């Protein structure tokens, strides 16, 4: 039920959608959504713990599992 985990929190949802769209900078995500950067960092840690995103040298990306969940959410119009 990762879908519920993502969409139940607006910050996690925003971060997940931005990473899925190719954004790699947490600072830019925070500014774009008018969020406190620490809240964005907490959300990314939670998403990493659930295996949905991973850190690469140039920023964050969705894992294969994260892409699968993104597809499910997109298909169900939850995003």
N, CA, C and O atoms as a Tripos MOL2 file, in Angstrom:
@<TRIPOS>MOLECULE
protein
  316   315    79     0     0
PROTEIN
NO_CHARGES

@<TRIPOS>ATOM
      1 N           0.8180   -1.1990    0.0000 N.3       1 UNK1
      2 CA          0.0000    0.0000    0.0000 C.3       1 UNK1
      3 C           0.8640    1.2660    0.0000 C.2       1 UNK1
      4 O           0.5750    2.2230    0.7190 O.2       1 UNK1
      5 N           1.9040    1.2620   -0.7970 N.am      2 UNK2
      6 CA          2.7670    2.4460   -0.8890 C.3       2 UNK2
      7 C           1.9940    3.6300   -1.4560 C.2       2 UNK2
      8 O           2.3230    4.7820   -1.1700 O.2       2 UNK2
      9 N           0.9790    3.3570   -2.2520 N.am      3 UNK3
     10 CA          0.2040    4.4350   -2.8490 C.3       3 UNK3
     11 C          -0.3840    5.3240   -1.7580 C.2       3 UNK3
     12 O          -0.2830    6.5490   -1.8230 O.2       3 UNK3
     13 N          -0.9970    4.6990   -0.7580 N.am      4 UNK4
     14 CA         -1.5880    5.4490    0.3500 C.3       4 UNK4
     15 C          -0.5390    6.1990    1.1420 C.2       4 UNK4
     16 O          -0.7770    7.3190    1.5920 O.2       4 UNK4
     17 N           0.6220    5.5860    1.3140 N.am      5 UNK5
     18 CA          1.7290    6.2210    2.0310 C.3       5 UNK5
     19 C           2.1350    7.5170    1.3280 C.2       5 UNK5
     20 O           2.4290    8.5180    1.9810 O.2       5 UNK5
     21 N           2.1500    7.4920    0.0180 N.am      6 UNK6
     22 CA          2.5650    8.6760   -0.7510 C.3       6 UNK6
     23 C           1.4810    9.7500   -0.7390 C.2       6 UNK6
     24 O           1.7540   10.9050   -0.4120 O.2       6 UNK6
     25 N           0.2690    9.3790   -1.0910 N.am      7 UNK7
     26 CA         -0.7650   10.4070   -1.2690 C.3       7 UNK7
     27 C          -1.3700   10.9010    0.0450 C.2       7 UNK7
     28 O          -2.1020   11.8910    0.0470 O.2       7 UNK7
     29 N          -1.0750   10.2310    1.1620 N.am      8 UNK8
     30 CA         -1.6300   10.6670    2.4460 C.3       8 UNK8
     31 C          -0.8890   11.8750    3.0120 C.2       8 UNK8
     32 O          -1.3370   12.4630    3.9960 O.2       8 UNK8
     33 N           0.2260   12.2540    2.4120 N.am      9 UNK9
     34 CA          1.0160   13.3810    2.9180 C.3       9 UNK9
     35 C           1.3540   14.2900    1.7410 C.2       9 UNK9
     36 O           1.9880   13.8550    0.7800 O.2       9 UNK9
     37 N           0.9310   15.5470    1.8150 N.am     10 UNK10
     38 CA          1.0990   16.4450    0.6620 C.3      10 UNK10
     39 C           2.5670   16.7030    0.3210 C.2      10 UNK10
     40 O           2.9090   16.8960   -0.8450 O.2      10 UNK10
     41 N           3.4270   16.7070    1.3290 N.am     11 UNK11
     42 CA          4.8510   16.9600    1.0540 C.3      11 UNK11
     43 C           5.4720   15.7440    0.3800 C.2      11 UNK11
     44 O           6.1880   15.8840   -0.6120 O.2      11 UNK11
     45 N           5.2020   14.5420    0.9120 N.am     12 UNK12
     46 CA          5.7090   13.3210    0.2680 C.3      12 UNK12
     47 C           5.2120   13.2300   -1.1660 C.2      12 UNK12
     48 O           5.9650   12.8870   -2.0780 O.2      12 UNK12
     49 N           3.9330   13.5410   -1.3530 N.am     13 UNK13
     50 CA          3.3400   13.4670   -2.6880 C.3      13 UNK13
     51 C           4.0340   14.4460   -3.6410 C.2      13 UNK13
     52 O           4.3800   14.0780   -4.7630 O.2      13 UNK13
     53 N           4.2370   15.6880   -3.1980 N.am     14 UNK14
     54 CA          4.8860   16.6970   -4.0390 C.3      14 UNK14
     55 C           6.3060   16.2720   -4.4010 C.2      14 UNK14
     56 O           6.7240   16.3910   -5.5530 O.2      14 UNK14
     57 N           7.0410   15.7760   -3.4070 N.am     15 UNK15
     58 CA          8.4270   15.3540   -3.6500 C.3      15 UNK15
     59 C           8.4500   14.1720   -4.6150 C.2      15 UNK15
     60 O           9.2540   14.1480   -5.5480 O.2      15 UNK15
     61 N           7.5790   13.2000   -4.3980 N.am     16 UNK16
     62 CA          7.5260   12.0140   -5.2550 C.3      16 UNK16
     63 C           7.2190   12.3940   -6.7030 C.2      16 UNK16
     64 O           7.8640   11.9060   -7.6300 O.2      16 UNK16
     65 N           6.2370   13.2620   -6.8880 N.am     17 UNK17
     66 CA          5.8400   13.6810   -8.2450 C.3      17 UNK17
     67 C           6.9750   14.4610   -8.9150 C.2      17 UNK17
     68 O           7.2490   14.2570  -10.0980 O.2      17 UNK17
     69 N           7.6300   15.3440   -8.1760 N.am     18 UNK18
     70 CA          8.7380   16.1190   -8.7490 C.3      18 UNK18
     71 C           9.9070   15.2180   -9.1450 C.2      18 UNK18
     72 O          10.4950   15.3990  -10.2120 O.2      18 UNK18
     73 N          10.2430   14.2630   -8.3030 N.am     19 UNK19
     74 CA         11.3280   13.3280   -8.6320 C.3      19 UNK19
     75 C          10.9350   12.5210   -9.8720 C.2      19 UNK19
     76 O          11.7590   12.2900  -10.7580 O.2      19 UNK19
     77 N           9.6750   12.0970   -9.9270 N.am     20 UNK20
     78 CA          9.1880   11.3320  -11.0870 C.3      20 UNK20
     79 C           9.2860   12.1690  -12.3670 C.2      20 UNK20
     80 O           9.5220   11.6340  -13.4500 O.2      20 UNK20
     81 N           9.1020   13.4840  -12.2320 N.am     21 UNK21
     82 CA          9.1480   14.3790  -13.3930 C.3      21 UNK21
     83 C          10.5810   14.7190  -13.7960 C.2      21 UNK21
     84 O          10.8040   15.4080  -14.7910 O.2      21 UNK21
     85 N          11.5490   14.2350  -13.0200 N.am     22 UNK22
     86 CA         12.9380   14.4560  -13.3940 C.3      22 UNK22
     87 C          13.6820   15.4890  -12.5690 C.2      22 UNK22
     88 O          14.8680   15.7290  -12.7970 O.2      22 UNK22
     89 N          13.0000   16.1020  -11.6150 N.am     23 UNK23
     90 CA         13.6810   17.0760  -10.7480 C.3      23 UNK23
     91 C          14.6190   16.3290   -9.8020 C.2      23 UNK23
     92 O          14.2440   15.3120   -9.2180 O.2      23 UNK23
     93 N          15.8290   16.8370   -9.6580 N.am     24 UNK24
     94 CA         16.8130   16.1580   -8.8160 C.3      24 UNK24
     95 C          17.2140   16.9820   -7.6010 C.2      24 UNK24
     96 O          17.8760   16.4630   -6.7020 O.2      24 UNK24
     97 N          16.8270   18.2560   -7.5520 N.am     25 UNK25
     98 CA         17.2370   19.1560   -6.4840 C.3      25 UNK25
     99 C          16.1310   19.3290   -5.4350 C.2      25 UNK25
    100 O          15.0260   19.7680   -5.7530 O.2      25 UNK25
    101 N          16.4400   18.9820   -4.1970 N.am     26 UNK26
    102 CA         15.4740   19.1580   -3.1120 C.3      26 UNK26
    103 C          15.2170   20.6370   -2.8440 C.2      26 UNK26
    104 O          14.1040   21.0180   -2.4840 O.2      26 UNK26
    105 N          16.2330   21.4650   -3.0160 N.am     27 UNK27
    106 CA         16.0760   22.9060   -2.8090 C.3      27 UNK27
    107 C          15.0640   23.4760   -3.7960 C.2      27 UNK27
    108 O          14.1980   24.2630   -3.4140 O.2      27 UNK27
    109 N          15.1700   23.0830   -5.0650 N.am     28 UNK28
    110 CA         14.2220   23.5830   -6.0760 C.3      28 UNK28
    111 C          12.8050   23.0790   -5.8000 C.2      28 UNK28
    112 O          11.8330   23.8100   -5.9880 O.2      28 UNK28
    113 N          12.6940   21.8220   -5.3500 N.am     29 UNK29
    114 CA         11.3650   21.2870   -5.0150 C.3      29 UNK29
    115 C          10.7610   22.1110   -3.8810 C.2      29 UNK29
    116 O           9.5940   22.4990   -3.9450 O.2      29 UNK29
    117 N          11.5530   22.3770   -2.8470 N.am     30 UNK30
    118 CA         11.0630   23.1530   -1.6990 C.3      30 UNK30
    119 C          10.6030   24.5440   -2.1380 C.2      30 UNK30
    120 O           9.5330   25.0010   -1.7360 O.2      30 UNK30
    121 N          11.4070   25.2110   -2.9590 N.am     31 UNK31
    122 CA         11.0480   26.5670   -3.4070 C.3      31 UNK31
    123 C           9.8020   26.5500   -4.2850 C.2      31 UNK31
    124 O           8.9140   27.3880   -4.1250 O.2      31 UNK31
    125 N           9.7380   25.6080   -5.1990 N.am     32 UNK32
    126 CA          8.6040   25.5450   -6.1310 C.3      32 UNK32
    127 C           7.2800   25.3580   -5.3930 C.2      32 UNK32
    128 O           6.2630   25.9420   -5.7700 O.2      32 UNK32
    129 N           7.3000   24.5400   -4.3420 N.am     33 UNK33
    130 CA          6.0670   24.2230   -3.6070 C.3      33 UNK33
    131 C           5.9240   25.0310   -2.3140 C.2      33 UNK33
    132 O           5.0150   24.7860   -1.5210 O.2      33 UNK33
    133 N           6.8390   26.0080   -2.1030 N.am     34 UNK34
    134 CA          6.8040   26.8610   -0.9100 C.3      34 UNK34
    135 C           6.8230   26.0170    0.3630 C.2      34 UNK34
    136 O           6.0100   26.2080    1.2690 O.2      34 UNK34
    137 N           7.7650   25.0860    0.4070 N.am     35 UNK35
    138 CA          7.8980   24.1870    1.5460 C.3      35 UNK35
    139 C           9.1980   24.4710    2.2880 C.2      35 UNK35
    140 O          10.1500   25.0060    1.7190 O.2      35 UNK35
    141 N           9.2230   24.1090    3.5520 N.am     36 UNK36
    142 CA         10.4480   24.2190    4.3360 C.3      36 UNK36
    143 C          11.3780   23.1050    3.8610 C.2      36 UNK36
    144 O          10.9680   21.9500    3.7450 O.2      36 UNK36
    145 N          12.6240   23.4590    3.5900 N.am     37 UNK37
    146 CA         13.5660   22.4810    3.0360 C.3      37 UNK37
    147 C          13.7360   21.2530    3.9270 C.2      37 UNK37
    148 O          13.8870   20.1400    3.4240 O.2      37 UNK37
    149 N          13.7130   21.4460    5.2460 N.am     38 UNK38
    150 CA         13.8550   20.2940    6.1550 C.3      38 UNK38
    151 C          12.6860   19.3160    5.9940 C.2      38 UNK38
    152 O          12.8710   18.1030    6.0980 O.2      38 UNK38
    153 N          11.4890   19.8410    5.7420 N.am     39 UNK39
    154 CA         10.3180   18.9800    5.5310 C.3      39 UNK39
    155 C          10.5000   18.1540    4.2610 C.2      39 UNK39
    156 O          10.1190   16.9840    4.2150 O.2      39 UNK39
    157 N          11.0810   18.7630    3.2370 N.am     40 UNK40
    158 CA         11.3540   18.0540    1.9830 C.3      40 UNK40
    159 C          12.4030   16.9690    2.2260 C.2      40 UNK40
    160 O          12.2770   15.8570    1.7130 O.2      40 UNK40
    161 N          13.4400   17.2890    3.0100 N.am     41 UNK41
    162 CA         14.4770   16.3020    3.3300 C.3      41 UNK41
    163 C          13.8910   15.1280    4.1220 C.2      41 UNK41
    164 O          14.2510   13.9750    3.8860 O.2      41 UNK41
    165 N          12.9860   15.4280    5.0610 N.am     42 UNK42
    166 CA         12.3340   14.3550    5.8200 C.3      42 UNK42
    167 C          11.5150   13.4620    4.8910 C.2      42 UNK42
    168 O          11.5370   12.2370    5.0150 O.2      42 UNK42
    169 N          10.7930   14.0860    3.9600 N.am     43 UNK43
    170 CA          9.9630   13.3290    3.0180 C.3      43 UNK43
    171 C          10.8310   12.4340    2.1300 C.2      43 UNK43
    172 O          10.4680   11.2880    1.8650 O.2      43 UNK43
    173 N          11.9640   12.9450    1.6750 N.am     44 UNK44
    174 CA         12.8230   12.1450    0.7960 C.3      44 UNK44
    175 C          13.3880   10.9600    1.5640 C.2      44 UNK44
    176 O          13.5410    9.8740    1.0050 O.2      44 UNK44
    177 N          13.6990   11.1600    2.8430 N.am     45 UNK45
    178 CA         14.2000   10.0510    3.6700 C.3      45 UNK45
    179 C          13.1340    8.9730    3.8220 C.2      45 UNK45
    180 O          13.4370    7.7820    3.7480 O.2      45 UNK45
    181 N          11.8910    9.3860    4.0340 N.am     46 UNK46
    182 CA         10.7950    8.4240    4.1510 C.3      46 UNK46
    183 C          10.6070    7.6620    2.8420 C.2      46 UNK46
    184 O          10.4000    6.4480    2.8500 O.2      46 UNK46
    185 N          10.6780    8.3710    1.7290 N.am     47 UNK47
    186 CA         10.5270    7.7140    0.4240 C.3      47 UNK47
    187 C          11.6820    6.7480    0.1670 C.2      47 UNK47
    188 O          11.4870    5.6840   -0.4200 O.2      47 UNK47
    189 N          12.8860    7.1200    0.6100 N.am     48 UNK48
    190 CA         14.0430    6.2230    0.4620 C.3      48 UNK48
    191 C          13.8510    4.9740    1.3130 C.2      48 UNK48
    192 O          14.1370    3.8660    0.8580 O.2      48 UNK48
    193 N          13.3700    5.1400    2.5460 N.am     49 UNK49
    194 CA         13.1470    3.9960    3.4420 C.3      49 UNK49
    195 C          12.1510    3.0020    2.8520 C.2      49 UNK49
    196 O          12.2450    1.7990    3.0950 O.2      49 UNK49
    197 N          11.2110    3.5050    2.0860 N.am     50 UNK50
    198 CA         10.2070    2.6420    1.4630 C.3      50 UNK50
    199 C          10.6700    2.1000    0.1020 C.2      50 UNK50
    200 O           9.9230    1.3970   -0.5770 O.2      50 UNK50
    201 N          11.8970    2.4320   -0.2840 N.am     51 UNK51
    202 CA         12.4450    1.9130   -1.5340 C.3      51 UNK51
    203 C          11.8910    2.5540   -2.7850 C.2      51 UNK51
    204 O          11.9430    1.9560   -3.8600 O.2      51 UNK51
    205 N          11.3570    3.7670   -2.6680 N.am     52 UNK52
    206 CA         10.7250    4.4270   -3.8090 C.3      52 UNK52
    207 C          11.6760    5.3550   -4.5630 C.2      52 UNK52
    208 O          11.5300    5.5470   -5.7700 O.2      52 UNK52
    209 N          12.6390    5.9240   -3.8610 N.am     53 UNK53
    210 CA         13.6320    6.7930   -4.4990 C.3      53 UNK53
    211 C          15.0200    6.3880   -4.0330 C.2      53 UNK53
    212 O          15.1930    5.7440   -2.9980 O.2      53 UNK53
    213 N          16.0050    6.7850   -4.8320 N.am     54 UNK54
    214 CA         17.3980    6.5330   -4.4390 C.3      54 UNK54
    215 C          18.2350    7.7350   -4.8360 C.2      54 UNK54
    216 O          17.8990    8.4790   -5.7580 O.2      54 UNK54
    217 N          19.3400    7.9050   -4.1120 N.am     55 UNK55
    218 CA         20.2300    9.0390   -4.3790 C.3      55 UNK55
    219 C          21.3120    8.6060   -5.3550 C.2      55 UNK55
    220 O          21.9530    7.5690   -5.1860 O.2      55 UNK55
    221 N          21.4940    9.4180   -6.3700 N.am     56 UNK56
    222 CA         22.5870    9.2410   -7.3290 C.3      56 UNK56
    223 C          23.5230   10.4270   -7.1670 C.2      56 UNK56
    224 O          23.2330   11.3430   -6.3980 O.2      56 UNK56
    225 N          24.6480   10.4210   -7.8870 N.am     57 UNK57
    226 CA         25.5980   11.5210   -7.7240 C.3      57 UNK57
    227 C          24.9820   12.8680   -8.0590 C.2      57 UNK57
    228 O          25.3070   13.8730   -7.4270 O.2      57 UNK57
    229 N          24.0920   12.8980   -9.0530 N.am     58 UNK58
    230 CA         23.5310   14.1860   -9.4830 C.3      58 UNK58
    231 C          22.1650   14.4880   -8.8690 C.2      58 UNK58
    232 O          21.5220   15.4590   -9.2690 O.2      58 UNK58
    233 N          21.7120   13.6940   -7.9210 N.am     59 UNK59
    234 CA         20.4280   13.9520   -7.2690 C.3      59 UNK59
    235 C          19.6320   12.6830   -7.0550 C.2      59 UNK59
    236 O          20.1900   11.5880   -7.0030 O.2      59 UNK59
    237 N          18.3290   12.8370   -6.9300 N.am     60 UNK60
    238 CA         17.4530   11.7000   -6.6400 C.3      60 UNK60
    239 C          16.7120   11.2410   -7.8810 C.2      60 UNK60
    240 O          16.4000   12.0310   -8.7710 O.2      60 UNK60
    241 N          16.4350    9.9340   -7.9200 N.am     61 UNK61
    242 CA         15.6230    9.3520   -8.9990 C.3      61 UNK61
    243 C          14.6870    8.3140   -8.3900 C.2      61 UNK61
    244 O          14.9070    7.8450   -7.2730 O.2      61 UNK61
    245 N          13.6480    7.9610   -9.1290 N.am     62 UNK62
    246 CA         12.7740    6.8780   -8.6900 C.3      62 UNK62
    247 C          13.4830    5.5480   -8.9020 C.2      62 UNK62
    248 O          14.2170    5.3720   -9.8750 O.2      62 UNK62
    249 N          13.2590    4.6230   -7.9920 N.am     63 UNK63
    250 CA         13.7430    3.2560   -8.1900 C.3      63 UNK63
    251 C          12.7880    2.5810   -9.1760 C.2      63 UNK63
    252 O          11.7670    3.1610   -9.5450 O.2      63 UNK63
    253 N          13.1130    1.3760   -9.5970 N.am     64 UNK64
    254 CA         12.1890    0.6270  -10.4680 C.3      64 UNK64
    255 C          10.8450    0.4520   -9.7610 C.2      64 UNK64
    256 O           9.7840    0.5830  -10.3710 O.2      64 UNK64
    257 N          10.9140    0.1540   -8.4570 N.am     65 UNK65
    258 CA          9.6920   -0.0020   -7.6620 C.3      65 UNK65
    259 C           8.9210    1.3230   -7.6130 C.2      65 UNK65
    260 O           7.6960    1.3360   -7.7370 O.2      65 UNK65
    261 N           9.6400    2.4320   -7.4320 N.am     66 UNK66
    262 CA          9.0130    3.7440   -7.4160 C.3      66 UNK66
    263 C           8.3190    4.0620   -8.7280 C.2      66 UNK66
    264 O           7.2360    4.6480   -8.7430 O.2      66 UNK66
    265 N           8.9530    3.6700   -9.8350 N.am     67 UNK67
    266 CA          8.3390    3.9100  -11.1570 C.3      67 UNK67
    267 C           7.0700    3.0820  -11.3150 C.2      67 UNK67
    268 O           6.0960    3.5390  -11.9150 O.2      67 UNK67
    269 N           7.0800    1.8720  -10.7800 N.am     68 UNK68
    270 CA          5.8910    1.0150  -10.8490 C.3      68 UNK68
    271 C           4.7340    1.6480  -10.0620 C.2      68 UNK68
    272 O           3.5970    1.6860  -10.5340 O.2      68 UNK68
    273 N           5.0400    2.1390   -8.8650 N.am     69 UNK69
    274 CA          4.0200    2.7800   -8.0350 C.3      69 UNK69
    275 C           3.5350    4.0750   -8.6940 C.2      69 UNK69
    276 O           2.3420    4.3780   -8.6640 O.2      69 UNK69
    277 N           4.4550    4.8340   -9.2860 N.am     70 UNK70
    278 CA          4.0820    6.0710   -9.9850 C.3      70 UNK70
    279 C           3.0950    5.7480  -11.1140 C.2      70 UNK70
    280 O           2.0990    6.4480  -11.2950 O.2      70 UNK70
    281 N           3.3790    4.6930  -11.8620 N.am     71 UNK71
    282 CA          2.4780    4.2840  -12.9400 C.3      71 UNK71
    283 C           1.0920    3.9390  -12.4210 C.2      71 UNK71
    284 O           0.0870    4.2990  -13.0340 O.2      71 UNK71
    285 N           1.0380    3.2410  -11.2920 N.am     72 UNK72
    286 CA         -0.2560    2.8860  -10.6880 C.3      72 UNK72
    287 C          -1.0260    4.1300  -10.2710 C.2      72 UNK72
    288 O          -2.2220    4.2510  -10.5390 O.2      72 UNK72
    289 N          -0.3300    5.0570   -9.6100 N.am     73 UNK73
    290 CA         -0.9850    6.2750   -9.1430 C.3      73 UNK73
    291 C          -1.4520    7.1330  -10.3080 C.2      73 UNK73
    292 O          -2.5420    7.7050  -10.2750 O.2      73 UNK73
    293 N          -0.6210    7.2160  -11.3340 N.am     74 UNK74
    294 CA         -0.9730    8.0110  -12.5150 C.3      74 UNK74
    295 C          -2.1880    7.3950  -13.2190 C.2      74 UNK74
    296 O          -3.0940    8.1050  -13.6580 O.2      74 UNK74
    297 N          -2.1880    6.0840  -13.3160 N.am     75 UNK75
    298 CA         -3.2900    5.3810  -13.9710 C.3      75 UNK75
    299 C          -4.6090    5.5190  -13.2350 C.2      75 UNK75
    300 O          -5.6760    5.4990  -13.8480 O.2      75 UNK75
    301 N          -4.5340    5.6600  -11.9170 N.am     76 UNK76
    302 CA         -5.7580    5.7710  -11.1090 C.3      76 UNK76
    303 C          -6.1440    7.2300  -10.8780 C.2      76 UNK76
    304 O          -7.0620    7.5170  -10.1100 O.2      76 UNK76
    305 N          -5.4440    8.1530  -11.5430 N.am     77 UNK77
    306 CA         -5.6890    9.5920  -11.4130 C.3      77 UNK77
    307 C          -5.5520   10.0960   -9.9840 C.2      77 UNK77
    308 O          -6.1920   11.0790   -9.6130 O.2      77 UNK77
    309 N          -4.7270    9.4380   -9.1800 N.am     78 UNK78
    310 CA         -4.5120    9.8590   -7.8000 C.3      78 UNK78
    311 C          -3.5000   11.0080   -7.7410 C.2      78 UNK78
    312 O          -3.3980   11.6910   -6.7220 O.2      78 UNK78
    313 N          -2.7550   11.2220   -8.8280 N.am     79 UNK79
    314 CA         -1.7700   12.3040   -8.8400 C.3      79 UNK79
    315 C          -2.2540   13.4480   -9.7000 C.2      79 UNK79
    316 O          -1.5600   14.4560   -9.8360 O.2      79 UNK79
@<TRIPOS>BOND
     1     1     2 1
     2     2     3 1
     3     3     4 2
     4     3     5 am
     5     5     6 1
     6     6     7 1
     7     7     8 2
     8     7     9 am
     9     9    10 1
    10    10    11 1
    11    11    12 2
    12    11    13 am
    13    13    14 1
    14    14    15 1
    15    15    16 2
    16    15    17 am
    17    17    18 1
    18    18    19 1
    19    19    20 2
    20    19    21 am
    21    21    22 1
    22    22    23 1
    23    23    24 2
    24    23    25 am
    25    25    26 1
    26    26    27 1
    27    27    28 2
    28    27    29 am
    29    29    30 1
    30    30    31 1
    31    31    32 2
    32    31    33 am
    33    33    34 1
    34    34    35 1
    35    35    36 2
    36    35    37 am
    37    37    38 1
    38    38    39 1
    39    39    40 2
    40    39    41 am
    41    41    42 1
    42    42    43 1
    43    43    44 2
    44    43    45 am
    45    45    46 1
    46    46    47 1
    47    47    48 2
    48    47    49 am
    49    49    50 1
    50    50    51 1
    51    51    52 2
    52    51    53 am
    53    53    54 1
    54    54    55 1
    55    55    56 2
    56    55    57 am
    57    57    58 1
    58    58    59 1
    59    59    60 2
    60    59    61 am
    61    61    62 1
    62    62    63 1
    63    63    64 2
    64    63    65 am
    65    65    66 1
    66    66    67 1
    67    67    68 2
    68    67    69 am
    69    69    70 1
    70    70    71 1
    71    71    72 2
    72    71    73 am
    73    73    74 1
    74    74    75 1
    75    75    76 2
    76    75    77 am
    77    77    78 1
    78    78    79 1
    79    79    80 2
    80    79    81 am
    81    81    82 1
    82    82    83 1
    83    83    84 2
    84    83    85 am
    85    85    86 1
    86    86    87 1
    87    87    88 2
    88    87    89 am
    89    89    90 1
    90    90    91 1
    91    91    92 2
    92    91    93 am
    93    93    94 1
    94    94    95 1
    95    95    96 2
    96    95    97 am
    97    97    98 1
    98    98    99 1
    99    99   100 2
   100    99   101 am
   101   101   102 1
   102   102   103 1
   103   103   104 2
   104   103   105 am
   105   105   106 1
   106   106   107 1
   107   107   108 2
   108   107   109 am
   109   109   110 1
   110   110   111 1
   111   111   112 2
   112   111   113 am
   113   113   114 1
   114   114   115 1
   115   115   116 2
   116   115   117 am
   117   117   118 1
   118   118   119 1
   119   119   120 2
   120   119   121 am
   121   121   122 1
   122   122   123 1
   123   123   124 2
   124   123   125 am
   125   125   126 1
   126   126   127 1
   127   127   128 2
   128   127   129 am
   129   129   130 1
   130   130   131 1
   131   131   132 2
   132   131   133 am
   133   133   134 1
   134   134   135 1
   135   135   136 2
   136   135   137 am
   137   137   138 1
   138   138   139 1
   139   139   140 2
   140   139   141 am
   141   141   142 1
   142   142   143 1
   143   143   144 2
   144   143   145 am
   145   145   146 1
   146   146   147 1
   147   147   148 2
   148   147   149 am
   149   149   150 1
   150   150   151 1
   151   151   152 2
   152   151   153 am
   153   153   154 1
   154   154   155 1
   155   155   156 2
   156   155   157 am
   157   157   158 1
   158   158   159 1
   159   159   160 2
   160   159   161 am
   161   161   162 1
   162   162   163 1
   163   163   164 2
   164   163   165 am
   165   165   166 1
   166   166   167 1
   167   167   168 2
   168   167   169 am
   169   169   170 1
   170   170   171 1
   171   171   172 2
   172   171   173 am
   173   173   174 1
   174   174   175 1
   175   175   176 2
   176   175   177 am
   177   177   178 1
   178   178   179 1
   179   179   180 2
   180   179   181 am
   181   181   182 1
   182   182   183 1
   183   183   184 2
   184   183   185 am
   185   185   186 1
   186   186   187 1
   187   187   188 2
   188   187   189 am
   189   189   190 1
   190   190   191 1
   191   191   192 2
   192   191   193 am
   193   193   194 1
   194   194   195 1
   195   195   196 2
   196   195   197 am
   197   197   198 1
   198   198   199 1
   199   199   200 2
   200   199   201 am
   201   201   202 1
   202   202   203 1
   203   203   204 2
   204   203   205 am
   205   205   206 1
   206   206   207 1
   207   207   208 2
   208   207   209 am
   209   209   210 1
   210   210   211 1
   211   211   212 2
   212   211   213 am
   213   213   214 1
   214   214   215 1
   215   215   216 2
   216   215   217 am
   217   217   218 1
   218   218   219 1
   219   219   220 2
   220   219   221 am
   221   221   222 1
   222   222   223 1
   223   223   224 2
   224   223   225 am
   225   225   226 1
   226   226   227 1
   227   227   228 2
   228   227   229 am
   229   229   230 1
   230   230   231 1
   231   231   232 2
   232   231   233 am
   233   233   234 1
   234   234   235 1
   235   235   236 2
   236   235   237 am
   237   237   238 1
   238   238   239 1
   239   239   240 2
   240   239   241 am
   241   241   242 1
   242   242   243 1
   243   243   244 2
   244   243   245 am
   245   245   246 1
   246   246   247 1
   247   247   248 2
   248   247   249 am
   249   249   250 1
   250   250   251 1
   251   251   252 2
   252   251   253 am
   253   253   254 1
   254   254   255 1
   255   255   256 2
   256   255   257 am
   257   257   258 1
   258   258   259 1
   259   259   260 2
   260   259   261 am
   261   261   262 1
   262   262   263 1
   263   263   264 2
   264   263   265 am
   265   265   266 1
   266   266   267 1
   267   267   268 2
   268   267   269 am
   269   269   270 1
   270   270   271 1
   271   271   272 2
   272   271   273 am
   273   273   274 1
   274   274   275 1
   275   275   276 2
   276   275   277 am
   277   277   278 1
   278   278   279 1
   279   279   280 2
   280   279   281 am
   281   281   282 1
   282   282   283 1
   283   283   284 2
   284   283   285 am
   285   285   286 1
   286   286   287 1
   287   287   288 2
   288   287   289 am
   289   289   290 1
   290   290   291 1
   291   291   292 2
   292   291   293 am
   293   293   294 1
   294   294   295 1
   295   295   296 2
   296   295   297 am
   297   297   298 1
   298   298   299 1
   299   299   300 2
   300   299   301 am
   301   301   302 1
   302   302   303 1
   303   303   304 2
   304   303   305 am
   305   305   306 1
   306   306   307 1
   307   307   308 2
   308   307   309 am
   309   309   310 1
   310   310   311 1
   311   311   312 2
   312   311   313 am
   313   313   314 1
   314   314   315 1
   315   315   316 2
@<TRIPOS>SUBSTRUCTURE
     1 UNK1         2 RESIDUE 1 A UNK
     2 UNK2         6 RESIDUE 1 A UNK
     3 UNK3        10 RESIDUE 1 A UNK
     4 UNK4        14 RESIDUE 1 A UNK
     5 UNK5        18 RESIDUE 1 A UNK
     6 UNK6        22 RESIDUE 1 A UNK
     7 UNK7        26 RESIDUE 1 A UNK
     8 UNK8        30 RESIDUE 1 A UNK
     9 UNK9        34 RESIDUE 1 A UNK
    10 UNK10       38 RESIDUE 1 A UNK
    11 UNK11       42 RESIDUE 1 A UNK
    12 UNK12       46 RESIDUE 1 A UNK
    13 UNK13       50 RESIDUE 1 A UNK
    14 UNK14       54 RESIDUE 1 A UNK
    15 UNK15       58 RESIDUE 1 A UNK
    16 UNK16       62 RESIDUE 1 A UNK
    17 UNK17       66 RESIDUE 1 A UNK
    18 UNK18       70 RESIDUE 1 A UNK
    19 UNK19       74 RESIDUE 1 A UNK
    20 UNK20       78 RESIDUE 1 A UNK
    21 UNK21       82 RESIDUE 1 A UNK
    22 UNK22       86 RESIDUE 1 A UNK
    23 UNK23       90 RESIDUE 1 A UNK
    24 UNK24       94 RESIDUE 1 A UNK
    25 UNK25       98 RESIDUE 1 A UNK
    26 UNK26      102 RESIDUE 1 A UNK
    27 UNK27      106 RESIDUE 1 A UNK
    28 UNK28      110 RESIDUE 1 A UNK
    29 UNK29      114 RESIDUE 1 A UNK
    30 UNK30      118 RESIDUE 1 A UNK
    31 UNK31      122 RESIDUE 1 A UNK
    32 UNK32      126 RESIDUE 1 A UNK
    33 UNK33      130 RESIDUE 1 A UNK
    34 UNK34      134 RESIDUE 1 A UNK
    35 UNK35      138 RESIDUE 1 A UNK
    36 UNK36      142 RESIDUE 1 A UNK
    37 UNK37      146 RESIDUE 1 A UNK
    38 UNK38      150 RESIDUE 1 A UNK
    39 UNK39      154 RESIDUE 1 A UNK
    40 UNK40      158 RESIDUE 1 A UNK
    41 UNK41      162 RESIDUE 1 A UNK
    42 UNK42      166 RESIDUE 1 A UNK
    43 UNK43      170 RESIDUE 1 A UNK
    44 UNK44      174 RESIDUE 1 A UNK
    45 UNK45      178 RESIDUE 1 A UNK
    46 UNK46      182 RESIDUE 1 A UNK
    47 UNK47      186 RESIDUE 1 A UNK
    48 UNK48      190 RESIDUE 1 A UNK
    49 UNK49      194 RESIDUE 1 A UNK
    50 UNK50      198 RESIDUE 1 A UNK
    51 UNK51      202 RESIDUE 1 A UNK
    52 UNK52      206 RESIDUE 1 A UNK
    53 UNK53      210 RESIDUE 1 A UNK
    54 UNK54      214 RESIDUE 1 A UNK
    55 UNK55      218 RESIDUE 1 A UNK
    56 UNK56      222 RESIDUE 1 A UNK
    57 UNK57      226 RESIDUE 1 A UNK
    58 UNK58      230 RESIDUE 1 A UNK
    59 UNK59      234 RESIDUE 1 A UNK
    60 UNK60      238 RESIDUE 1 A UNK
    61 UNK61      242 RESIDUE 1 A UNK
    62 UNK62      246 RESIDUE 1 A UNK
    63 UNK63      250 RESIDUE 1 A UNK
    64 UNK64      254 RESIDUE 1 A UNK
    65 UNK65      258 RESIDUE 1 A UNK
    66 UNK66      262 RESIDUE 1 A UNK
    67 UNK67      266 RESIDUE 1 A UNK
    68 UNK68      270 RESIDUE 1 A UNK
    69 UNK69      274 RESIDUE 1 A UNK
    70 UNK70      278 RESIDUE 1 A UNK
    71 UNK71      282 RESIDUE 1 A UNK
    72 UNK72      286 RESIDUE 1 A UNK
    73 UNK73      290 RESIDUE 1 A UNK
    74 UNK74      294 RESIDUE 1 A UNK
    75 UNK75      298 RESIDUE 1 A UNK
    76 UNK76      302 RESIDUE 1 A UNK
    77 UNK77      306 RESIDUE 1 A UNK
    78 UNK78      310 RESIDUE 1 A UNK
    79 UNK79      314 RESIDUE 1 A UNK
